[in-house]
């Protein structure tokens, strides 16, 4: 990664999802069609219709430079920030809980996975609550929220850290079910959606459907 003072004009440095010191949120407004941000979402397989209820167009500053990204708010007022060249977050870092008054909660690692899941199964919004970690470092914060639900469905990444987190939750959280097998050849839900959208539809077709609830454990 280039030092902050040496990046090309108009380009912010790529960063990890951890809070990046010096990010100042300037404005959050509704997403609009036919913009660079919505084009980025389309590249990730996400429609504006799916993203609008959960995301905003967020203007932010790093030093004297101003940028714009897809913003996904957490419960403490911080934002996860994504566009086609930037991946970071503002402080404070926290989980995002989206309650739906449901006995089932879907646990996901990042908000792109949430949007990907809802892109292929929008009916889940009426039958499940959602908890997005925004980073596995926030896992301990999720336990109290997960404990409020009768069922916990895991959609964590297919990497070592994701598997370890899933194993921990399966051992400690009652009625917990790992559904990562639905994207077993891909790192996460979004990677499956981008690579094989029709396959994503087929593999996730039972989620949120009443007829398939027993089969899928919902």
Secondary structure, DSSP 4 states (H G I P E B T S, - for coil): ---GGGSPTT-PPP--SSBPTTEEEEEEE---SSSHHHHHHHHTT--HHHHHTT-EEEEEEETTEEEEEEEEE-TTS-EEEE-SS-EEEPSSP--EEE--S-SEEEEESSHHHHHHHHHH-TTHHHH-EEEE-SSGGGHHHHHHHHTTSSEEEEE--SSHHHHHHHHHHHHHSTTEEE-GGGGTTSSSHHHHHHH-HHHHHHHTTTTT-GGGHHHHT-
